[in-house]
Each structure stands twice: as structure tokens, then as C-alpha cells.
């Protein structure tokens, strides 16, 4: 082997050694990179496996809340005006929207039957008066005859009885005349109180039947008004007479009206499980109209029960639950019984002690015994 061949062989060995060393370094680097990636993947998987939650504790009593309920405005006094006398409507003097004073004429009814009955009753009264006068003079003469012994006592008693009967007949005739006069006065329909006519159901020439179901007019007051509200049973015991109330109407943006609870029914309706409440509302400027739909805001004082956020509740097939986190980060599902709903919070009547850490916005997959991490 020549010297040049030896040099070439030596160079080849050096190159092979360099290649082997480079491959070894590259393999070691690859192994280290894979191990590092595996450790990072394991750490990331463990981190992602952790469930972070936010918690809240129950509050005793909570803050006072406001109960918003729909209501309907109505005049403090509202009455249908009906007729007591039958006949034909002769004329009406006021239409819808008219403000009338107490005793002001609203309409007149023409009733010739009542006029004829009154004339007959007056004639019967005159006849009874004449009969009584004759019976009185007869009784006086027979008393004089009795003193002289010309007539028997029985005959005098008969004349006295006839006078008493005539007197009773006259009293009956006078009562009938007075009845018909009062009935005749009902031909004039007047306002029983000052207010506004909100409905007129008749026109000239209509046949008016006394005691008919359809009234002639509907009259209401506009100041003050009253608002009827049905309060649910769970809040009924918190509503008191004299309590301040705020009234709003959607069409009157930016305006609110202050009233007071005037009266309550004091009982729960068995069908709707609500208590009727009436609110007195001043309306001196006439901004509100009877019959309008309004929102009634009843401020309610805080109770002595426990209150939790509404988003802590879990609705499961076996009932309502809350998720409590213990000191070790384990989840425990607690059945609860709720009371009043305040919107963003709810009253809990049973199921918690008051010191629990309750998970907010729990996921549907959260189960008993899950490990969680409480976030800040």
C-alpha cells in the first residue's frame, strides 16, 4: 500500500468518525428533546385536567329587594249608572270625556206609563180622603146617637171600624203616590258623584228597561286613582298598609308616580295563590288615565333567610342542587329548597348551613367528589 493510499484511508476513517460522532450527538439531542416535550405534555395535560371554579358564600337576609308586578289603573270610585224607571230616552246631556259635578243631569227618560200610574194613584188618594171624611162624620153621628141610647154599641163599633179601614186605605194610597213620585223622579238620571264619563251606551229614542244589565253611563273619578295588584303568596306577608309604592307606565318614559298601599284583602286566593292589594295614587295633573296598564314596584324589606346567587343553582333530574367545595377541593352536591326569587339572587329555605363555598355557574358535568381548584 502506497503512502497516498494510506493517507486516503486515514482521511476516510476520520470522516467516518466525525459522521458517527455527529449522528450520536444528533440522536442524543433528539432523545433529550423528546423527553422534554413529553414532560411538557404531561405537565400541560395535568394543568388542563384541573377544574377552576369561582365560589360564593350564602348571605343571611341579603339586601332589601323590589318586587315588580303588573297593575291596572282605576278611579277610586267607578260606578255604572243605570235607570230605575223604564221608558224611552228623551235626551242625554253629556258624552264620554265630559267632567260632571255631583247631582248634574246626565239624561232624561220619557215614561208616560209612570205619569198615568201617578195620576191614577192621586185619584185613588182623593177617593180615600172622601171615604175617610164620610166615615169620620158617620162615626161622630153614631156616637151622639149612642149617648141617647138610640143605637146599639155593636153598630157604633162597626162605624168606628169603617173609619179605621178608611184611614188605612188613605195611608196606603198616600204611600203609593209617594212611591210613584219618587219613581217619576228617576226619569232624570243624575251623577251620584263628581267625575268623568268614560262610556255612554245609549242614544236618543232607545228603549230603557229598569234594571237592565247594560248601564246607561259609566262614571269614574280621576283623582285619586287606585291600582289593583295581585301579590304572590311568598311575598304577601311583606306587604303592609301605608307602604310606599312606585308606579311607572311604559308610555311615560322617565316619569314615576308615588302611591301608598291603601288596603289588602288579608287572605290568599285559593285559585291563584295571590293576595289582592289596592294602592292609592294621587293624580292631580291628570297624567294617568283610568284603565291604563302600569308597573307597580313594591320595595320589600330583607328577610332573615339565607340568600345565594341564582347562578349557583343546578337543575338536575332528581331535584334542585348546589355544589359545595370542601377544604380539600372536593365537590359535594347538596339538595336545596328555594323560596323567593329576587332576580339575581334567590332565598334558600332548607339544605345549607350558611358557611358553604358554593360553585358559581357549575357545569352540567360537575359530579359528586370531583376535584376542583378555587380561583381568585
SENUMI-574762 format. One record per residue (C-alpha): residue number from 0; chain; z, x, y. Coordinates in nm, 3 decimals, decimal comma, m for minus. Layout:
N
+-----+--------+---------+---------+---------+
: num : chaine :      zz :      xx :      yy :
+-----+--------+---------+---------+---------+
: NUM :      A :       Z :       X :       Y :
...
+-----+--------+---------+---------+---------+
//
This chain:
376
+-----+--------+---------+---------+---------+
: num : chaine :      zz :      xx :      yy :
+-----+--------+---------+---------+---------+
:   0 :      A :   0,000 :   0,000 :   0,000 :
:   1 :      A :  m0,107 :   0,141 :   0,324 :
:   2 :      A :   0,108 :   0,173 :   0,632 :
:   3 :      A :  m0,080 :  m0,106 :   0,810 :
:   4 :      A :  m0,026 :  m0,340 :   0,522 :
:   5 :      A :   0,343 :  m0,260 :   0,526 :
:   6 :      A :   0,360 :  m0,345 :   0,897 :
:   7 :      A :   0,180 :  m0,673 :   0,842 :
:   8 :      A :   0,418 :  m0,766 :   0,558 :
:   9 :      A :   0,718 :  m0,680 :   0,773 :
:  10 :      A :   0,590 :  m0,897 :   1,057 :
:  11 :      A :   0,534 :  m1,185 :   0,818 :
:  12 :      A :   0,892 :  m1,159 :   0,692 :
:  13 :      A :   1,026 :  m1,158 :   1,047 :
:  14 :      A :   0,818 :  m1,459 :   1,139 :
:  15 :      A :   0,930 :  m1,642 :   0,826 :
:  16 :      A :   1,292 :  m1,559 :   0,901 :
:  17 :      A :   1,255 :  m1,687 :   1,258 :
:  18 :      A :   1,094 :  m2,006 :   1,131 :
:  19 :      A :   1,373 :  m2,058 :   0,879 :
:  20 :      A :   1,639 :  m1,998 :   1,143 :
:  21 :      A :   1,466 :  m2,237 :   1,385 :
:  22 :      A :   1,439 :  m2,504 :   1,117 :
:  23 :      A :   1,807 :  m2,458 :   1,031 :
:  24 :      A :   1,906 :  m2,489 :   1,398 :
:  25 :      A :   1,687 :  m2,798 :   1,438 :
:  26 :      A :   1,833 :  m2,956 :   1,123 :
:  27 :      A :   2,187 :  m2,886 :   1,241 :
:  28 :      A :   2,114 :  m3,033 :   1,580 :
:  29 :      A :   1,964 :  m3,341 :   1,418 :
:  30 :      A :   2,269 :  m3,387 :   1,196 :
:  31 :      A :   2,504 :  m3,348 :   1,493 :
:  32 :      A :   2,300 :  m3,599 :   1,695 :
:  33 :      A :   2,306 :  m3,850 :   1,413 :
:  34 :      A :   2,682 :  m3,811 :   1,371 :
:  35 :      A :   2,736 :  m3,857 :   1,745 :
:  36 :      A :   2,514 :  m4,165 :   1,751 :
:  37 :      A :   2,699 :  m4,307 :   1,451 :
:  38 :      A :   3,034 :  m4,255 :   1,623 :
:  39 :      A :   2,900 :  m4,414 :   1,945 :
:  40 :      A :   2,755 :  m4,708 :   1,750 :
:  41 :      A :   3,086 :  m4,757 :   1,569 :
:  42 :      A :   3,277 :  m4,747 :   1,897 :
:  43 :      A :   3,031 :  m4,988 :   2,063 :
:  44 :      A :   3,049 :  m5,227 :   1,768 :
:  45 :      A :   3,429 :  m5,223 :   1,779 :
:  46 :      A :   3,424 :  m5,283 :   2,153 :
:  47 :      A :   3,180 :  m5,570 :   2,122 :
:  48 :      A :   3,388 :  m5,722 :   1,843 :
:  49 :      A :   3,677 :  m5,767 :   2,084 :
:  50 :      A :   3,706 :  m6,116 :   2,243 :
:  51 :      A :   3,820 :  m6,105 :   2,603 :
:  52 :      A :   3,979 :  m6,420 :   2,741 :
:  53 :      A :   4,141 :  m6,541 :   3,059 :
:  54 :      A :   4,466 :  m6,731 :   3,033 :
:  55 :      A :   4,680 :  m6,962 :   3,245 :
:  56 :      A :   5,033 :  m7,093 :   3,207 :
:  57 :      A :   5,138 :  m7,459 :   3,247 :
:  58 :      A :   5,285 :  m7,569 :   3,579 :
:  59 :      A :   5,581 :  m7,805 :   3,592 :
:  60 :      A :   5,499 :  m8,103 :   3,810 :
:  61 :      A :   5,195 :  m7,950 :   3,973 :
:  62 :      A :   5,085 :  m8,038 :   4,322 :
:  63 :      A :   5,053 :  m8,389 :   4,457 :
:  64 :      A :   4,713 :  m8,541 :   4,394 :
:  65 :      A :   4,493 :  m8,809 :   4,546 :
:  66 :      A :   4,362 :  m9,095 :   4,336 :
:  67 :      A :   4,020 :  m9,225 :   4,447 :
:  68 :      A :   3,935 :  m9,581 :   4,346 :
:  69 :      A :   3,665 :  m9,833 :   4,444 :
:  70 :      A :   3,770 : m10,130 :   4,652 :
:  71 :      A :   3,627 : m10,435 :   4,825 :
:  72 :      A :   3,700 : m10,540 :   5,182 :
:  73 :      A :   3,806 : m10,894 :   5,254 :
:  74 :      A :   3,951 : m11,074 :   5,551 :
:  75 :      A :   4,328 : m11,103 :   5,547 :
:  76 :      A :   4,271 : m11,480 :   5,547 :
:  77 :      A :   3,949 : m11,616 :   5,398 :
:  78 :      A :   3,900 : m11,980 :   5,317 :
:  79 :      A :   3,622 : m12,218 :   5,212 :
:  80 :      A :   3,602 : m12,516 :   5,450 :
:  81 :      A :   3,535 : m12,837 :   5,257 :
:  82 :      A :   3,516 : m13,203 :   5,356 :
:  83 :      A :   3,782 : m13,465 :   5,288 :
:  84 :      A :   3,551 : m13,751 :   5,390 :
:  85 :      A :   3,224 : m13,847 :   5,225 :
:  86 :      A :   2,911 : m13,929 :   5,424 :
:  87 :      A :   2,611 : m13,764 :   5,591 :
:  88 :      A :   2,631 : m13,454 :   5,807 :
:  89 :      A :   2,572 : m13,570 :   6,161 :
:  90 :      A :   2,567 : m13,224 :   6,324 :
:  91 :      A :   2,707 : m12,872 :   6,296 :
:  92 :      A :   2,812 : m12,669 :   6,596 :
:  93 :      A :   2,848 : m12,313 :   6,465 :
:  94 :      A :   2,635 : m12,094 :   6,240 :
:  95 :      A :   2,700 : m11,772 :   6,047 :
:  96 :      A :   2,838 : m11,491 :   6,259 :
:  97 :      A :   3,000 : m11,729 :   6,508 :
:  98 :      A :   3,354 : m11,649 :   6,615 :
:  99 :      A :   3,561 : m11,964 :   6,641 :
: 100 :      A :   3,911 : m12,042 :   6,763 :
: 101 :      A :   4,171 : m12,236 :   6,569 :
: 102 :      A :   4,100 : m12,611 :   6,588 :
: 103 :      A :   3,745 : m12,565 :   6,718 :
: 104 :      A :   3,489 : m12,822 :   6,597 :
: 105 :      A :   3,254 : m12,694 :   6,327 :
: 106 :      A :   3,071 : m13,010 :   6,216 :
: 107 :      A :   3,079 : m13,391 :   6,223 :
: 108 :      A :   3,025 : m13,632 :   5,935 :
: 109 :      A :   2,887 : m13,983 :   5,975 :
: 110 :      A :   3,065 : m14,220 :   5,735 :
: 111 :      A :   3,007 : m14,594 :   5,801 :
: 112 :      A :   3,195 : m14,684 :   5,481 :
: 113 :      A :   3,518 : m14,541 :   5,619 :
: 114 :      A :   3,466 : m14,722 :   5,951 :
: 115 :      A :   3,416 : m15,053 :   5,768 :
: 116 :      A :   3,722 : m14,994 :   5,549 :
: 117 :      A :   3,929 : m14,925 :   5,861 :
: 118 :      A :   3,808 : m15,247 :   6,026 :
: 119 :      A :   3,896 : m15,445 :   5,714 :
: 120 :      A :   4,238 : m15,277 :   5,697 :
: 121 :      A :   4,310 : m15,363 :   6,060 :
: 122 :      A :   4,212 : m15,725 :   5,998 :
: 123 :      A :   4,440 : m15,734 :   5,693 :
: 124 :      A :   4,719 : m15,588 :   5,905 :
: 125 :      A :   4,674 : m15,865 :   6,166 :
: 126 :      A :   4,680 : m16,123 :   5,890 :
: 127 :      A :   5,002 : m15,976 :   5,754 :
: 128 :      A :   5,155 : m15,981 :   6,100 :
: 129 :      A :   5,071 : m16,352 :   6,137 :
: 130 :      A :   5,209 : m16,428 :   5,792 :
: 131 :      A :   5,531 : m16,241 :   5,875 :
: 132 :      A :   5,569 : m16,430 :   6,205 :
: 133 :      A :   5,528 : m16,763 :   6,026 :
: 134 :      A :   5,772 : m16,660 :   5,752 :
: 135 :      A :   6,028 : m16,549 :   6,012 :
: 136 :      A :   6,011 : m16,875 :   6,212 :
: 137 :      A :   6,029 : m17,078 :   5,889 :
: 138 :      A :   6,334 : m16,886 :   5,772 :
: 139 :      A :   6,501 : m16,944 :   6,113 :
: 140 :      A :   6,445 : m17,323 :   6,097 :
: 141 :      A :   6,570 : m17,347 :   5,739 :
: 142 :      A :   6,884 : m17,155 :   5,832 :
: 143 :      A :   6,957 : m17,421 :   6,102 :
: 144 :      A :   6,890 : m17,698 :   5,851 :
: 145 :      A :   7,121 : m17,531 :   5,602 :
: 146 :      A :   7,405 : m17,526 :   5,854 :
: 147 :      A :   7,371 : m17,904 :   5,889 :
: 148 :      A :   7,358 : m17,944 :   5,509 :
: 149 :      A :   7,009 : m18,097 :   5,503 :
: 150 :      A :   6,862 : m17,836 :   5,265 :
: 151 :      A :   6,996 : m17,659 :   4,962 :
: 152 :      A :   7,088 : m17,289 :   4,956 :
: 153 :      A :   6,814 : m17,227 :   4,697 :
: 154 :      A :   6,550 : m17,346 :   4,940 :
: 155 :      A :   6,683 : m17,115 :   5,214 :
: 156 :      A :   6,680 : m16,819 :   4,975 :
: 157 :      A :   6,317 : m16,892 :   4,891 :
: 158 :      A :   6,226 : m16,883 :   5,263 :
: 159 :      A :   6,412 : m16,553 :   5,306 :
: 160 :      A :   6,228 : m16,412 :   5,006 :
: 161 :      A :   5,896 : m16,521 :   5,153 :
: 162 :      A :   5,985 : m16,342 :   5,478 :
: 163 :      A :   6,076 : m16,021 :   5,293 :
: 164 :      A :   5,750 : m16,037 :   5,098 :
: 165 :      A :   5,552 : m16,085 :   5,419 :
: 166 :      A :   5,734 : m15,790 :   5,576 :
: 167 :      A :   5,648 : m15,569 :   5,275 :
: 168 :      A :   5,284 : m15,680 :   5,288 :
: 169 :      A :   5,271 : m15,586 :   5,657 :
: 170 :      A :   5,418 : m15,240 :   5,579 :
: 171 :      A :   5,154 : m15,189 :   5,311 :
: 172 :      A :   4,877 : m15,297 :   5,550 :
: 173 :      A :   5,005 : m15,060 :   5,820 :
: 174 :      A :   5,016 : m14,770 :   5,570 :
: 175 :      A :   4,659 : m14,846 :   5,463 :
: 176 :      A :   4,544 : m14,848 :   5,826 :
: 177 :      A :   4,716 : m14,514 :   5,890 :
: 178 :      A :   4,556 : m14,364 :   5,576 :
: 179 :      A :   4,210 : m14,471 :   5,683 :
: 180 :      A :   4,264 : m14,345 :   6,036 :
: 181 :      A :   4,360 : m14,004 :   5,900 :
: 182 :      A :   4,061 : m14,013 :   5,668 :
: 183 :      A :   3,842 : m14,104 :   5,963 :
: 184 :      A :   3,978 : m13,801 :   6,148 :
: 185 :      A :   3,847 : m13,585 :   5,862 :
: 186 :      A :   3,494 : m13,673 :   5,975 :
: 187 :      A :   3,547 : m13,393 :   6,228 :
: 188 :      A :   3,550 : m13,055 :   6,048 :
: 189 :      A :   3,760 : m12,808 :   6,248 :
: 190 :      A :   3,855 : m12,442 :   6,199 :
: 191 :      A :   4,201 : m12,404 :   6,039 :
: 192 :      A :   4,239 : m12,057 :   6,190 :
: 193 :      A :   4,056 : m11,820 :   6,425 :
: 194 :      A :   3,787 : m11,612 :   6,257 :
: 195 :      A :   3,419 : m11,560 :   6,182 :
: 196 :      A :   3,192 : m11,793 :   5,986 :
: 197 :      A :   3,032 : m11,585 :   5,710 :
: 198 :      A :   2,849 : m11,865 :   5,527 :
: 199 :      A :   2,708 : m12,210 :   5,605 :
: 200 :      A :   2,594 : m12,420 :   5,309 :
: 201 :      A :   2,488 : m12,749 :   5,473 :
: 202 :      A :   2,239 : m12,881 :   5,724 :
: 203 :      A :   2,194 : m13,200 :   5,925 :
: 204 :      A :   2,137 : m13,504 :   5,702 :
: 205 :      A :   2,292 : m13,354 :   5,389 :
: 206 :      A :   2,499 : m13,588 :   5,176 :
: 207 :      A :   2,859 : m13,471 :   5,184 :
: 208 :      A :   3,076 : m13,553 :   4,885 :
: 209 :      A :   3,451 : m13,520 :   4,939 :
: 210 :      A :   3,599 : m13,268 :   4,700 :
: 211 :      A :   3,264 : m13,114 :   4,602 :
: 212 :      A :   3,270 : m12,762 :   4,459 :
: 213 :      A :   3,036 : m12,624 :   4,727 :
: 214 :      A :   3,216 : m12,575 :   5,060 :
: 215 :      A :   3,052 : m12,654 :   5,394 :
: 216 :      A :   3,152 : m12,322 :   5,554 :
: 217 :      A :   3,338 : m12,005 :   5,460 :
: 218 :      A :   3,563 : m11,874 :   5,735 :
: 219 :      A :   3,731 : m11,532 :   5,737 :
: 220 :      A :   3,929 : m11,309 :   5,968 :
: 221 :      A :   3,801 : m10,961 :   6,059 :
: 222 :      A :   4,122 : m10,803 :   6,189 :
: 223 :      A :   4,316 : m10,711 :   5,994 :
: 224 :      A :   4,132 : m10,673 :   5,665 :
: 225 :      A :   4,269 : m10,636 :   5,317 :
: 226 :      A :   4,140 : m10,420 :   5,034 :
: 227 :      A :   4,186 : m10,519 :   4,670 :
: 228 :      A :   4,221 : m10,224 :   4,431 :
: 229 :      A :   4,283 : m10,213 :   4,056 :
: 230 :      A :   4,508 :  m9,914 :   3,979 :
: 231 :      A :   4,510 :  m9,785 :   3,618 :
: 232 :      A :   4,830 :  m9,825 :   3,422 :
: 233 :      A :   4,901 :  m9,449 :   3,411 :
: 234 :      A :   4,924 :  m9,439 :   3,793 :
: 235 :      A :   5,072 :  m9,783 :   3,860 :
: 236 :      A :   5,434 :  m9,667 :   3,875 :
: 237 :      A :   5,347 :  m9,416 :   4,151 :
: 238 :      A :   5,213 :  m9,678 :   4,395 :
: 239 :      A :   5,474 :  m9,814 :   4,636 :
: 240 :      A :   5,465 : m10,081 :   4,909 :
: 241 :      A :   5,425 :  m9,918 :   5,252 :
: 242 :      A :   5,246 :  m9,613 :   5,114 :
: 243 :      A :   4,975 :  m9,471 :   5,345 :
: 244 :      A :   4,615 :  m9,509 :   5,224 :
: 245 :      A :   4,285 :  m9,364 :   5,347 :
: 246 :      A :   3,972 :  m9,582 :   5,339 :
: 247 :      A :   3,618 :  m9,446 :   5,359 :
: 248 :      A :   3,277 :  m9,613 :   5,347 :
: 249 :      A :   2,966 :  m9,427 :   5,237 :
: 250 :      A :   2,752 :  m9,560 :   5,520 :
: 251 :      A :   3,004 :  m9,450 :   5,784 :
: 252 :      A :   2,989 :  m9,074 :   5,731 :
: 253 :      A :   3,261 :  m8,870 :   5,891 :
: 254 :      A :   3,483 :  m9,172 :   5,952 :
: 255 :      A :   3,804 :  m9,262 :   5,774 :
: 256 :      A :   4,043 :  m9,552 :   5,828 :
: 257 :      A :   4,416 :  m9,560 :   5,769 :
: 258 :      A :   4,591 :  m9,850 :   5,599 :
: 259 :      A :   4,909 :  m9,922 :   5,407 :
: 260 :      A :   4,988 : m10,075 :   5,071 :
: 261 :      A :   5,091 : m10,431 :   5,161 :
: 262 :      A :   5,177 : m10,568 :   4,817 :
: 263 :      A :   5,132 : m10,510 :   4,445 :
: 264 :      A :   5,116 : m10,754 :   4,158 :
: 265 :      A :   5,410 : m10,578 :   3,993 :
: 266 :      A :   5,255 : m10,624 :   3,649 :
: 267 :      A :   4,979 : m10,480 :   3,432 :
: 268 :      A :   4,682 : m10,700 :   3,348 :
: 269 :      A :   4,663 : m10,720 :   2,969 :
: 270 :      A :   4,280 : m10,729 :   2,966 :
: 271 :      A :   4,202 : m10,437 :   3,200 :
: 272 :      A :   4,533 : m10,244 :   3,181 :
: 273 :      A :   4,538 : m10,219 :   3,560 :
: 274 :      A :   4,770 : m10,334 :   3,838 :
: 275 :      A :   4,629 : m10,521 :   4,137 :
: 276 :      A :   4,715 : m10,362 :   4,472 :
: 277 :      A :   4,636 : m10,501 :   4,819 :
: 278 :      A :   4,603 : m10,270 :   5,118 :
: 279 :      A :   4,639 : m10,393 :   5,478 :
: 280 :      A :   4,377 : m10,233 :   5,702 :
: 281 :      A :   4,355 : m10,272 :   6,083 :
: 282 :      A :   4,002 : m10,332 :   6,213 :
: 283 :      A :   4,040 : m10,375 :   6,588 :
: 284 :      A :   3,699 : m10,227 :   6,676 :
: 285 :      A :   3,519 : m10,427 :   6,405 :
: 286 :      A :   3,364 : m10,116 :   6,247 :
: 287 :      A :   3,427 : m10,251 :   5,896 :
: 288 :      A :   3,278 : m10,575 :   5,765 :
: 289 :      A :   3,435 : m10,807 :   5,507 :
: 290 :      A :   3,273 : m10,779 :   5,168 :
: 291 :      A :   3,183 : m10,410 :   5,203 :
: 292 :      A :   3,230 : m10,163 :   4,917 :
: 293 :      A :   3,473 :  m9,882 :   5,006 :
: 294 :      A :   3,657 :  m9,588 :   4,853 :
: 295 :      A :   4,036 :  m9,603 :   4,856 :
: 296 :      A :   4,227 :  m9,273 :   4,843 :
: 297 :      A :   4,585 :  m9,313 :   4,725 :
: 298 :      A :   4,799 :  m8,999 :   4,771 :
: 299 :      A :   5,029 :  m8,965 :   4,472 :
: 300 :      A :   5,345 :  m8,756 :   4,459 :
: 301 :      A :   5,379 :  m8,483 :   4,196 :
: 302 :      A :   5,543 :  m8,589 :   3,874 :
: 303 :      A :   5,789 :  m8,397 :   3,655 :
: 304 :      A :   5,550 :  m8,338 :   3,364 :
: 305 :      A :   5,357 :  m8,023 :   3,275 :
: 306 :      A :   5,010 :  m7,975 :   3,423 :
: 307 :      A :   4,740 :  m7,745 :   3,280 :
: 308 :      A :   4,380 :  m7,673 :   3,390 :
: 309 :      A :   4,129 :  m7,917 :   3,249 :
: 310 :      A :   3,913 :  m7,631 :   3,117 :
: 311 :      A :   4,195 :  m7,527 :   2,880 :
: 312 :      A :   4,139 :  m7,833 :   2,662 :
: 313 :      A :   3,950 :  m7,810 :   2,332 :
: 314 :      A :   3,795 :  m8,122 :   2,182 :
: 315 :      A :   3,791 :  m8,092 :   1,806 :
: 316 :      A :   3,727 :  m8,337 :   1,529 :
: 317 :      A :   4,097 :  m8,354 :   1,441 :
: 318 :      A :   4,203 :  m8,422 :   1,799 :
: 319 :      A :   4,262 :  m8,251 :   2,131 :
: 320 :      A :   4,387 :  m7,891 :   2,119 :
: 321 :      A :   4,478 :  m7,596 :   2,343 :
: 322 :      A :   4,452 :  m7,228 :   2,240 :
: 323 :      A :   4,773 :  m7,029 :   2,296 :
: 324 :      A :   4,780 :  m6,646 :   2,281 :
: 325 :      A :   5,096 :  m6,480 :   2,146 :
: 326 :      A :   5,232 :  m6,135 :   2,229 :
: 327 :      A :   5,014 :  m5,972 :   1,957 :
: 328 :      A :   4,696 :  m6,127 :   2,091 :
: 329 :      A :   4,665 :  m6,381 :   1,810 :
: 330 :      A :   4,534 :  m6,731 :   1,879 :
: 331 :      A :   4,730 :  m7,038 :   1,783 :
: 332 :      A :   4,578 :  m7,385 :   1,823 :
: 333 :      A :   4,828 :  m7,645 :   1,947 :
: 334 :      A :   4,770 :  m8,023 :   1,934 :
: 335 :      A :   4,849 :  m8,188 :   2,270 :
: 336 :      A :   4,877 :  m8,539 :   2,412 :
: 337 :      A :   4,749 :  m8,575 :   2,767 :
: 338 :      A :   4,842 :  m8,820 :   3,041 :
: 339 :      A :   4,697 :  m8,849 :   3,389 :
: 340 :      A :   4,373 :  m8,672 :   3,472 :
: 341 :      A :   4,375 :  m8,511 :   3,817 :
: 342 :      A :   4,018 :  m8,382 :   3,806 :
: 343 :      A :   4,061 :  m8,003 :   3,781 :
: 344 :      A :   4,396 :  m8,038 :   3,608 :
: 345 :      A :   4,548 :  m8,272 :   3,353 :
: 346 :      A :   4,902 :  m8,378 :   3,270 :
: 347 :      A :   5,031 :  m8,288 :   2,922 :
: 348 :      A :   5,287 :  m8,526 :   2,776 :
: 349 :      A :   5,355 :  m8,351 :   2,446 :
: 350 :      A :   5,257 :  m8,043 :   2,246 :
: 351 :      A :   5,356 :  m7,742 :   2,463 :
: 352 :      A :   5,682 :  m7,596 :   2,587 :
: 353 :      A :   5,565 :  m7,466 :   2,925 :
: 354 :      A :   5,565 :  m7,086 :   2,866 :
: 355 :      A :   5,245 :  m7,058 :   2,662 :
: 356 :      A :   4,946 :  m6,849 :   2,769 :
: 357 :      A :   4,655 :  m7,090 :   2,737 :
: 358 :      A :   4,297 :  m6,972 :   2,697 :
: 359 :      A :   4,062 :  m7,092 :   2,970 :
: 360 :      A :   3,710 :  m7,204 :   2,873 :
: 361 :      A :   3,766 :  m7,142 :   2,499 :
: 362 :      A :   3,453 :  m7,105 :   2,288 :
: 363 :      A :   3,368 :  m7,352 :   2,015 :
: 364 :      A :   3,400 :  m7,075 :   1,755 :
: 365 :      A :   3,757 :  m6,983 :   1,853 :
: 366 :      A :   3,979 :  m7,040 :   1,549 :
: 367 :      A :   4,340 :  m7,013 :   1,440 :
: 368 :      A :   4,450 :  m6,649 :   1,402 :
: 369 :      A :   4,161 :  m6,490 :   1,593 :
: 370 :      A :   4,240 :  m6,161 :   1,767 :
: 371 :      A :   4,171 :  m6,167 :   2,140 :
: 372 :      A :   4,227 :  m5,944 :   2,440 :
: 373 :      A :   4,373 :  m6,098 :   2,752 :
: 374 :      A :   4,165 :  m5,997 :   3,052 :
: 375 :      A :   4,290 :  m5,943 :   3,404 :
+-----+--------+---------+---------+---------+
//
